[in-house]
Amino acid sequence: MQTILLVPTNRGIGLTSAALGLIRALDYSGTKAGFMKPFLQDDTQDKQHRLDSTSALAQQAFGLEPPTSISRQRVERMLGDGNLDDLMEEVVAMHHSMSDGHDIVICEGLVPTTEASYAAQVNRSLANALDAKIILVSTADINDPKQLADRLDVHAQDFGGLSSSRTLGCILMRVQNVPNTFATQPVAPGEATVTLDESFMQAVKQQSPAFDTDKFHLIGVVPFSDTLSVPRTWDVASELGATWLHVGEAKERRITSTSLTARAVSRVGEVFNRGTLIVTPGDRDDLLLATALACMNGIPMAGIVLTGGITPNDTVIELCRPALKTGMPVMSVDTNSYATVQNLTNMSSEIPTDDVERAEEVARFVAAHLDLDWLKDYFSRGHVTRLSPSAFRHQVVKKAELAKKRIVLPEGAEPRTVEAACICQSRGIANCVLIASRAEVEEVAKNRGVELPEGLEIIDPAQINHDKYIKTMIERRKGKLTEPLAAEQLSDTVVLGTLMLYLDEVDGLVSGAVHTTANTVRPAFQFIKTAPDYSLVSSIFFMLMPEQVLVYGDCAINPDPNAEELAEIAIQSAASAKAFGIDPKVAMISYSTGTSGTGADVEKVKRATEIVRERAPDLAVDGPLQYDAAFVMSVGKQKAPDSPVAGQANVFIFPDLNTGNTTYKAVQRSANVVSVGPMLQGLNKPVNDLSRGALVDDIVYTIALTAIQAHSPDI
């Protein structure tokens, strides 16, 4: 399912209209589009249902079911607390909650305003989290091409610029002084496309060469239309906070013109036209009666606004009764006539959420001016999705919840571990087992301000019968352990937890918050041992880059693997990547690409690549590749033009531990990238190691990874 993020360049340009028109055009071309607006721009909108206006209109006009938007207050609180990643996880969950019947999801971004100064940051994160393509929604002054070029360049910069593969193009809304011959005619999508003046286009291209090219398409030019910017009398009353004296047909009548009238009746005849809203002081009974007569004579006036808080007496109302029966709306406001007209001038042009008729007309009009042929062509192409960090985290949690596994935590009284266990237990990520005395755990929970959830299991190592574990240890390590030595080793809670795992009392183990990697892994090597298809244990890190998740292996276990071992690490890592939703493209990393270098290290990588191809012929793999050739498309095309992996690798296999560990830490620290892992692979049962600097969230995700491994024995 592809996702399109509509990014507005400023307020009041018709973002809602662009979204509705795009949905209609896609539907007309046979592409089923869903809609979501993750965040409310203004918390005053539809407080009861928490739906943004566009969502409500999409629901009523197209029968869609957009998910509920997150409030502005919550967005600002989470941003203030530094929880942008968590916010994006919620958005990914929202995206996943939409039904599977959509080919495309149209996502509406935030409008940059002084109140929402964070809009650019949030829109950029949305694009990354949803792996969305960008369509900028802007407007244009055909006398100022530089202004358009500057505006597009500035807003596209957040997504890599106009030439980026992420930015598709733009829709120009409400453009003045361009042909608008179809405003009142029923025209199909794509049949009213507008071509801008050639000199204007060339002037824009001088500033922005990618504009209106195959890199950044001008998807539509939508003229300004008076006939579509027509509010109902009902909407004006709501905007003015008016008191209804007679509602009449306020929801059916539309305002095509407004007349501030205070002259004698004999001099205002020209204002009595269809769709005119009369604004007049409340004590001008003569003008009220004249308007009533016009309505009785068959002129469907939009209504009358009586200003100054003055209302007519019963006699005047009674004289107007025949006109009121025709549906003439009459309202009263406290402001004077001039202030009332000023308020009307500043009235929002947004379509009210219940004005379905106007929404449908606007959608028709916008769709008519979009390049339907381009839309059909683009969305018929294959779309290669990338797994974003937010989507990865969401997916990991959901898979773990479904797995329902029991994970033992030998460092049961370690504060971060206790908090992580409480989170996992409460959210259903895993059933956690803490090895520690209950008194210790309760004291830690109290100090951390954490409530121990129901179902969280605590096993006091001093209270268990060690006999069966000692017996198992001696059997698994025949001739290497005596009973006293086994009893001594069993005092180590990691050893105890590993034996519980071996005996199927738990499904996985997570340790390392205070233990070294060797302390965590050694018992697993001794008692769990490798899976039947593998001869070694290796590790991977999931590197949560800004736009996608990469897999690095091996960065924690094997110091200097030979070619056969390196090939096995690659196959293990590809299987792990696939299990977590990443379509593996494996790069065997070296200091040279292809045949450009020689030496024992290069030959090892070359041989390992050959072995992978022999053992896993369907796997996309290539090597030797330098890191830049593997990751950067332009470099990959230059250095390895025929490679199926170069420039698009997502699984990186390093030639030795020195290279792997150094690279992962350099990327993690220098680029401020979150790394999840190491996740061990190749064992009979899942055991995972933590960094001693792990945060609570790191432990939560490692527990989730372990639960998923326990559910998928091929990892």
C-alpha positions in Angstrom: 0.0 0.0 0.0 1.6 3.3 -1.2 1.3 6.4 0.9 1.2 10.0 -0.4 1.9 12.8 2.0 0.3 16.2 1.0 2.6 18.9 2.4 1.1 22.4 2.4 3.5 25.4 1.9 1.3 27.9 3.8 -2.1 28.4 5.3 -5.3 29.0 3.3 -4.2 27.5 0.0 -6.9 24.8 -0.2 -5.2 21.7 1.3 -8.6 20.1 2.0 -9.7 20.7 -1.5 -6.5 19.3 -2.9 -6.9 16.1 -0.9 -10.5 15.6 -1.9 -9.7 16.3 -5.6 -6.8 13.8 -5.5 -9.0 11.1 -3.9 -11.7 11.6 -6.6 -9.2 11.6 -9.5 -7.6 8.4 -8.2 -11.0 6.8 -7.7 -11.9 7.7 -11.3 -8.8 6.1 -12.6 -9.6 2.8 -10.8 -7.2 3.4 -7.8 -8.8 3.0 -4.4 -7.5 5.7 -2.1 -7.9 5.9 1.7 -7.4 9.0 3.7 -5.8 9.9 7.1 -4.8 13.1 8.8 -2.6 12.0 11.7 -2.7 15.3 13.7 -5.4 17.9 14.3 -4.2 21.3 13.2 -6.5 23.0 15.7 -8.0 21.3 18.8 -11.2 23.4 18.4 -12.2 21.3 15.4 -14.9 18.7 16.0 -14.1 18.1 19.6 -16.7 15.4 19.9 -15.3 13.1 17.3 -11.7 14.3 17.1 -11.9 14.2 13.3 -10.1 16.8 11.2 -12.4 18.6 8.8 -10.8 16.8 5.8 -11.3 13.4 7.5 -15.0 14.2 8.2 -15.6 15.4 4.6 -13.8 12.3 3.2 -16.0 10.2 5.4 -19.2 11.8 4.2 -18.4 12.5 0.6 -16.5 9.3 -0.3 -17.7 6.8 2.4 -14.1 6.4 3.7 -13.3 5.6 7.3 -10.3 7.8 8.3 -8.8 7.0 11.6 -9.2 9.4 14.5 -6.6 12.2 14.5 -4.2 12.9 17.4 -4.9 16.1 19.2 -2.7 19.1 18.9 -2.3 19.3 22.6 -0.9 15.7 22.7 1.4 16.3 19.8 2.9 19.4 21.5 3.3 17.5 24.8 5.1 14.6 23.2 7.3 16.8 21.2 8.1 18.8 24.3 9.0 15.6 26.1 11.3 14.5 23.3 9.0 11.6 22.3 8.8 12.1 18.6 9.6 8.5 17.9 6.8 7.3 20.1 4.4 9.7 18.3 5.4 8.3 14.9 4.8 4.8 16.2 1.2 5.8 17.0 0.9 7.2 13.5 2.2 3.9 12.0 -0.3 2.0 14.1 -3.0 4.4 12.9 -1.9 3.7 9.3 -2.0 -0.1 9.9 -5.4 0.1 11.3 -6.9 1.2 8.0 -8.6 -1.5 6.0 -6.7 -3.5 3.4 -9.0 -2.4 0.6 -6.8 0.6 -0.3 -4.2 0.9 -3.0 -3.0 4.2 -1.8 -3.4 6.2 1.4 -3.5 10.0 1.1 -2.0 11.5 4.2 -2.5 15.2 5.0 0.5 17.0 6.7 0.5 19.9 9.0 0.2 23.5 7.8 3.2 25.6 8.9 1.9 28.5 11.1 3.3 30.5 14.0 1.3 28.3 16.3 2.6 25.1 14.7 6.2 26.0 14.1 7.1 22.3 14.4 5.1 21.5 11.3 8.2 21.0 9.1 9.8 18.6 11.6 6.6 16.6 12.0 6.0 16.4 8.3 9.5 15.2 7.7 9.1 12.5 10.4 5.7 11.5 8.9 7.3 11.0 5.5 10.0 8.8 7.0 7.7 6.8 9.3 5.2 6.0 6.5 7.8 5.8 3.7 5.6 8.3 1.9 6.1 10.1 -1.3 5.6 13.9 -1.2 3.2 16.1 -3.1 3.6 19.8 -2.2 0.4 21.8 -2.2 1.0 25.5 -2.9 -0.3 28.4 -4.9 1.2 30.7 -7.4 1.2 34.4 -8.4 1.7 34.2 -12.2 3.5 37.6 -12.0 6.1 36.3 -9.6 7.7 33.1 -10.7 10.6 33.5 -8.3 8.3 33.4 -5.3 6.9 30.0 -6.4 10.4 28.6 -7.1 11.6 29.8 -3.7 8.6 28.4 -1.9 8.9 25.0 -3.5 12.6 24.8 -2.9 12.3 25.7 0.7 9.6 23.1 1.5 11.1 20.4 -0.6 14.5 20.7 1.1 13.1 18.8 4.1 12.6 15.8 1.8 15.9 16.0 -0.1 14.9 18.7 -2.6 12.9 18.8 -5.8 15.1 16.2 -7.5 14.7 13.7 -4.6 13.1 10.4 -5.3 10.8 11.1 -2.4 9.2 14.3 -3.9 6.8 13.6 -6.7 5.6 17.1 -7.6 3.2 19.8 -6.7 -0.4 20.9 -7.0 -1.0 24.6 -7.4 -4.3 25.7 -5.8 -6.4 28.8 -6.2 -4.3 30.3 -8.9 -5.6 33.7 -10.0 -5.7 35.0 -13.6 -5.6 31.6 -15.4 -8.4 30.1 -17.6 -11.4 28.9 -15.6 -14.0 27.9 -18.1 -15.3 24.8 -16.3 -16.3 26.1 -13.0 -20.0 25.5 -13.6 -19.8 22.5 -16.0 -19.7 18.8 -15.0 -16.2 17.9 -16.3 -14.5 14.5 -15.7 -11.1 14.3 -13.9 -8.2 15.4 -16.1 -10.4 17.1 -18.7 -9.8 20.7 -17.6 -6.0 20.8 -17.2 -4.5 24.3 -17.3 -1.2 25.2 -18.9 0.7 28.1 -17.4 2.3 30.7 -19.5 5.5 29.4 -21.1 7.5 32.5 -20.0 6.3 31.9 -16.4 7.3 28.2 -16.6 10.8 29.0 -17.9 11.3 31.7 -15.3 10.5 29.1 -12.5 12.8 26.5 -14.1 15.7 29.0 -14.1 15.4 29.1 -10.3 14.5 25.4 -9.9 15.7 23.3 -12.9 13.8 20.2 -11.7 10.4 21.9 -11.8 7.9 20.3 -14.2 10.3 17.5 -15.2 10.2 13.8 -14.7 11.8 14.4 -11.3 9.2 16.9 -10.0 5.9 17.0 -11.9 3.4 19.8 -12.0 0.5 17.6 -11.2 -2.2 20.2 -11.5 -3.0 23.9 -11.7 -6.4 24.6 -10.1 -7.8 28.1 -10.9 -9.4 30.3 -8.2 -13.2 29.9 -8.4 -15.7 32.3 -6.9 -18.5 29.8 -7.5 -16.8 27.2 -5.3 -15.8 29.6 -2.5 -19.5 30.0 -1.6 -20.4 29.5 2.1 -23.9 28.7 3.2 -25.8 31.3 5.2 -25.6 28.8 8.0 -21.8 28.8 7.9 -21.8 32.7 8.1 -24.0 32.6 11.2 -21.7 30.1 12.9 -18.6 32.2 12.0 -20.2 35.4 13.3 -21.7 33.8 16.4 -25.1 35.1 15.3 -28.4 34.6 17.0 -31.0 33.1 14.6 -34.3 35.0 14.4 -35.4 32.7 11.6 -33.2 29.8 10.2 -35.3 29.1 7.2 -33.2 27.6 4.4 -29.9 28.7 5.9 -28.3 25.3 5.1 -29.4 25.4 1.5 -28.8 29.0 0.5 -25.3 30.1 -0.6 -23.8 33.5 -0.4 -22.4 34.8 -3.7 -22.1 38.4 -2.6 -22.4 40.5 0.5 -23.9 44.0 0.6 -23.4 46.5 3.5 -26.6 48.5 3.2 -27.7 51.6 5.1 -29.1 53.8 2.4 -32.8 54.5 1.6 -34.7 51.6 0.0 -35.2 53.6 -3.2 -31.4 53.6 -3.7 -30.6 50.0 -3.0 -32.6 48.1 -5.5 -29.5 46.7 -7.3 -28.6 44.7 -4.2 -31.7 42.5 -4.3 -30.2 39.6 -6.2 -30.0 35.9 -5.9 -27.4 34.8 -3.3 -26.9 38.3 -1.8 -26.5 38.6 2.0 -27.7 42.0 3.3 -25.8 43.4 6.2 -27.7 46.3 7.8 -28.3 48.0 11.2 -30.9 46.2 13.3 -33.1 49.3 13.5 -33.5 49.6 9.7 -37.0 48.0 9.6 -37.4 49.4 6.1 -34.5 47.4 4.7 -35.7 44.2 6.4 -39.1 44.7 4.9 -37.6 45.4 1.5 -35.6 42.2 1.6 -38.7 40.3 2.7 -40.6 41.7 -0.3 -37.7 40.7 -2.7 -37.9 37.2 -1.4 -41.7 37.1 -1.8 -41.2 38.3 -5.4 -39.2 35.1 -6.0 -35.6 36.4 -5.5 -33.8 33.7 -3.3 -31.8 36.1 -1.2 -29.0 34.5 0.9 -30.5 36.3 4.0 -30.1 39.3 6.1 -27.8 40.1 9.0 -29.1 42.7 11.5 -26.2 44.4 13.4 -25.8 46.2 16.6 -27.7 43.7 18.7 -31.0 45.4 17.7 -33.9 43.1 16.7 -37.2 44.1 15.1 -40.4 44.2 17.1 -43.3 41.7 16.7 -45.2 43.9 14.3 -42.3 43.9 11.8 -41.7 40.2 12.2 -45.4 39.6 11.5 -45.2 41.7 8.3 -42.2 39.6 7.2 -44.0 36.3 7.9 -44.9 35.5 4.2 -41.2 36.0 3.3 -40.1 33.8 6.2 -42.3 31.1 4.8 -40.2 31.2 1.6 -37.1 30.2 3.7 -35.5 33.6 4.1 -32.8 33.4 6.8 -32.6 36.2 9.3 -29.9 36.6 12.0 -28.8 39.1 14.5 -25.2 40.0 15.7 -24.0 42.3 18.5 -21.2 43.9 16.3 -21.8 47.0 14.2 -22.2 46.8 10.5 -18.6 47.7 9.6 -17.1 45.2 12.1 -19.5 42.5 10.9 -18.4 43.0 7.3 -14.7 42.9 8.4 -15.4 39.6 10.2 -17.0 38.2 7.0 -14.0 39.3 5.0 -11.7 37.4 7.4 -13.9 34.3 7.4 -12.2 30.9 6.9 -12.5 29.5 3.4 -12.4 25.9 4.7 -15.3 23.7 3.8 -17.5 23.0 6.8 -17.5 19.3 7.8 -21.2 18.9 7.1 -21.3 20.7 3.7 -21.1 17.6 1.6 -22.5 19.2 -1.5 -19.7 21.8 -1.6 -17.1 19.2 -0.8 -18.3 17.1 -3.8 -18.3 20.1 -6.1 -14.8 21.1 -5.0 -13.5 17.6 -5.4 -15.0 17.5 -8.9 -13.4 20.8 -9.8 -10.0 20.0 -8.5 -9.9 16.5 -10.0 -10.8 18.0 -13.4 -7.6 20.1 -13.3 -5.2 17.3 -12.3 -3.0 15.4 -14.8 -4.9 12.2 -14.8 -2.6 10.5 -17.3 0.4 11.1 -15.1 -1.4 9.9 -12.0 -2.4 6.7 -13.8 1.1 6.1 -15.1 2.8 6.7 -11.8 0.5 4.6 -9.6 0.6 1.7 -12.0 4.3 1.3 -11.5 5.8 -1.1 -9.0 6.5 0.6 -5.6 9.4 -0.8 -3.5 8.6 -0.1 0.1 11.2 0.5 2.8 10.7 -0.4 6.4 10.8 2.8 8.4 12.1 2.9 12.0 8.6 3.7 13.3 7.0 0.9 11.3 9.7 -1.5 12.5 9.1 -0.7 16.2 5.4 -1.0 15.7 5.7 -4.2 13.9 8.1 -5.7 16.5 5.6 -4.9 19.3 2.6 -6.3 17.4 4.4 -9.5 16.5 5.5 -9.9 20.1 2.0 -9.4 21.4 0.7 -12.1 19.0 3.6 -14.5 20.0 2.6 -14.4 23.7 6.0 -15.8 24.9 7.5 -16.1 28.4 10.8 -14.3 28.6 13.2 -14.7 31.6 15.3 -11.8 32.8 18.1 -13.0 35.0 19.0 -9.4 36.1 15.7 -9.3 37.9 16.4 -6.5 40.3 18.2 -4.2 37.9 16.2 -1.0 37.8 15.9 -0.5 34.0 15.1 -4.2 33.7 12.3 -4.0 36.2 10.7 -1.0 34.5 11.0 -2.7 31.1 9.5 -5.9 32.4 6.5 -3.9 33.8 6.0 -2.2 30.4 6.2 -5.5 28.5 3.8 -7.2 31.0 1.3 -4.3 30.9 1.3 -4.0 27.1 1.2 -7.7 26.5 4.5 -7.7 24.7 5.7 -10.7 26.7 5.1 -12.6 30.0 8.2 -11.6 31.9 9.9 -13.6 34.6 12.3 -11.7 36.9 14.9 -13.8 38.8 15.3 -11.9 42.1 13.8 -11.7 45.5 10.4 -10.1 45.6 11.5 -7.7 48.3 14.3 -6.4 46.0 12.0 -6.0 43.0 9.3 -4.2 45.1 11.9 -1.8 46.5 13.3 -1.1 42.9 9.7 -0.5 41.6 8.9 1.8 44.5 12.1 3.9 43.9 11.3 4.1 40.1 7.7 5.0 40.7 6.6 1.9 38.9 3.6 -0.3 39.7 4.2 -4.0 39.4 1.5 -5.3 37.0 -0.6 -8.3 37.6 0.9 -11.4 36.0 4.5 -10.3 36.4 6.3 -13.3 37.7 9.2 -13.1 40.2 11.3 -16.1 41.0 13.6 -15.9 44.1 16.7 -18.0 43.2 17.2 -18.8 46.8 13.8 -20.5 47.1 14.0 -22.9 44.1 15.0 -26.5 44.1 18.4 -26.6 42.3 18.6 -30.4 41.9 17.1 -30.7 38.5 19.2 -27.9 37.1 22.4 -29.4 38.5 21.5 -32.7 37.0 20.8 -31.1 33.6 24.1 -29.2 33.7 26.1 -32.4 34.3 24.3 -34.2 31.5 24.8 -31.4 29.0 28.5 -31.1 29.9 29.5 -34.7 30.5 33.0 -35.0 31.9 33.4 -31.3 32.2 31.3 -30.6 35.4 31.2 -32.0 38.8 28.1 -31.6 41.1 29.9 -29.0 43.4 31.1 -27.0 40.4 27.7 -27.1 38.8 26.1 -25.9 42.0 28.6 -23.0 42.2 27.9 -22.0 38.6 24.2 -22.1 39.2 24.5 -19.3 41.7 24.8 -17.1 38.6 21.3 -16.1 37.6 22.2 -16.0 33.9 23.2 -19.7 34.1 19.9 -20.4 36.0 17.9 -18.6 33.4 19.6 -20.4 30.6 18.8 -23.8 32.1 15.2 -22.7 32.5 15.2 -21.9 28.8 16.8 -25.3 27.9 14.1 -27.1 30.0 11.3 -25.2 28.2 10.2 -23.5 31.4 10.6 -20.2 29.5 10.7 -19.3 25.8 13.6 -16.8 25.7 16.3 -15.0 27.8 17.4 -11.4 27.9 20.5 -10.3 29.9 23.4 -7.9 29.7 22.3 -4.7 31.5 24.9 -5.4 34.1 26.6 -8.5 32.7 29.2 -8.6 29.9 28.4 -10.2 26.6 30.6 -13.2 27.5 28.7 -13.7 30.8 25.4 -13.7 28.8 26.5 -15.8 25.8 28.8 -18.4 27.4 26.0 -20.4 29.1 24.0 -20.4 25.9 26.9 -21.9 24.0 27.3 -24.5 26.7 23.7 -25.6 27.2 21.5 -24.3 24.4 24.0 -24.8 21.6 23.5 -24.1 17.9 20.5 -24.9 15.8 20.7 -28.0 13.5 21.2 -26.0 10.3 24.0 -23.8 11.6 27.5 -24.4 12.9 28.0 -21.0 14.7 26.2 -18.3 16.6 26.3 -14.8 15.2 24.7 -11.4 16.0 22.9 -8.6 14.2 22.0 -5.0 15.1 18.9 -3.4 13.7 20.1 0.1 12.8 17.2 2.6 12.9 18.4 5.1 10.3 16.3 8.2 9.7 14.4 6.8 6.6 14.8 3.0 6.9 16.0 0.1 9.0 19.3 -1.6 8.2 20.8 -4.8 9.5 24.4 -5.0 10.5 26.2 -8.3 11.2 28.3 -9.6 12.8 29.1 -6.9 15.3 29.3 -8.7 18.6 30.4 -12.4 18.5 32.8 -13.7 15.8 36.2 -12.0 15.8 37.6 -13.2 12.5 35.2 -15.6 10.6 36.6 -17.6 7.6 34.7 -17.5 4.3 32.4 -20.4 5.2 31.5 -18.8 8.5 31.0 -15.4 6.9 28.6 -17.0 4.4 26.7 -18.5 7.2 26.5 -15.2 9.0 25.1 -13.7 5.9 22.4 -16.4 5.5 21.4 -16.1 9.1 21.2 -12.3 8.9 19.1 -12.4 5.8 16.7 -14.8 7.4 16.4 -12.6 10.5 15.8 -9.5 8.3 13.1 -11.3 6.4 11.4 -12.4 9.6 11.1 -8.7 10.7 9.6 -7.4 7.5 12.8 -6.4 5.6 13.2 -7.8 2.1 16.9 -8.7 2.3 19.4 -7.3 -0.1 22.8 -8.5 1.3 26.0 -6.6 0.8 29.3 -8.4 1.7 31.4 -5.5 2.8 35.1 -5.1 2.0 37.6 -2.3 1.5 37.2 -2.8 -2.3 34.4 -3.2 -4.8 34.3 -6.1 -7.3 37.7 -6.7 -8.7 39.2 -3.4 -7.9 41.3 -4.7 -5.0 43.3 -7.8 -4.1 44.5 -9.5 -1.0 43.5 -12.2 1.5 40.8 -10.2 3.1 39.1 -9.4 -0.3 39.4 -13.0 -1.4 37.7 -14.2 1.8 34.7 -11.9 1.1 34.6 -12.9 -2.5 34.6 -16.6 -1.6 32.0 -16.1 1.1 29.7 -14.4 -1.5 30.1 -17.4 -3.8 29.1 -19.8 -1.0 26.0 -17.7 -0.1 24.9 -17.9 -3.8 25.4 -21.6 -3.8 23.5 -22.2 -0.5 20.8 -19.6 -1.0 20.4 -19.1 -4.8 17.2 -17.0 -4.4 18.9 -14.4 -2.1 19.9 -11.0 -3.5 23.6 -10.8 -2.5 26.7 -9.2 -3.9 30.3 -8.7 -2.8 32.9 -7.5 -2.3 31.3 -4.1 -2.0 32.6 -1.0 -0.3 30.1 0.5 2.1 29.3 3.6 0.0 28.8 1.4 -3.1 26.4 -0.8 -1.2 24.4 2.1 0.4 24.5 5.1 -2.0 22.7 4.6 -5.3 24.8 7.0 -7.3 28.1 5.4 -6.1 26.7 1.9 -6.6 25.7 2.6 -10.2 29.2 4.0 -10.8 31.2 1.2 -9.1 29.0 -1.8 -9.6 26.5 -1.0 -12.4 25.3 -4.5 -12.9 24.9 -5.4 -9.2 21.4 -6.3 -7.9 22.4 -5.0 -4.5 24.7 -2.0 -5.0 23.1 1.3 -3.9 20.1 -0.4 -2.2 21.6 -2.9 0.3 19.8 -3.2 3.6 21.7 -6.1 5.2 25.5 -5.4 5.6 27.8 -8.2 6.5 31.2 -7.1 7.8 34.3 -9.1 7.2 35.3 -9.3 10.9 34.3 -8.1 14.3 36.7 -5.2 14.4 35.1 -3.7 11.3 31.5 -4.5 12.3 31.7 -3.3 15.9 33.6 -0.1 14.9 31.1 0.7 12.1 28.0 0.2 14.2 29.2 2.3 17.0 30.5 5.0 14.7 27.1 5.2 12.9 25.2 5.0 16.2 27.1 7.8 18.0 28.0 10.1 15.1 24.6 10.1 13.4 22.6 9.7 16.6 21.0 6.5 15.3 19.1 4.0 17.5 20.5 0.5 17.4 18.4 -2.4 18.6 20.4 -5.5 19.5 22.6 -7.3 19.4 20.2 -10.1 18.5 21.8 -13.5 18.6 21.1 -15.9 15.8 21.9 -19.5 15.1 21.1 -20.8 18.6 18.5 -23.6 19.3 16.6 -21.1 21.5 16.7 -17.3 21.7 19.1 -15.6 24.0 19.9 -11.9 23.6 22.5 -9.6 25.0 22.0 -6.0 26.1 24.4 -3.2 26.1 25.3 -2.1 29.6 24.3 1.4 28.6 20.9 0.2 27.5 17.9 2.4 28.1 14.5 1.1 29.2 13.1 1.3 25.7 16.1 -0.7 24.4 15.3 -3.5 26.9 11.6 -3.4 25.9 12.4 -3.9 22.2 15.0 -6.6 22.9 12.4 -8.5 25.0 10.0 -8.1 22.0 12.7 -9.3 19.5 13.3 -12.3 21.7 9.6 -13.2 21.9 9.4 -13.0 18.1 12.5 -15.3 17.7 10.9 -17.8 20.1 7.8 -17.8 17.8 9.9 -18.1 14.6 12.4 -20.9 15.2 14.1 -20.3 11.8 15.6 -17.0 12.9 
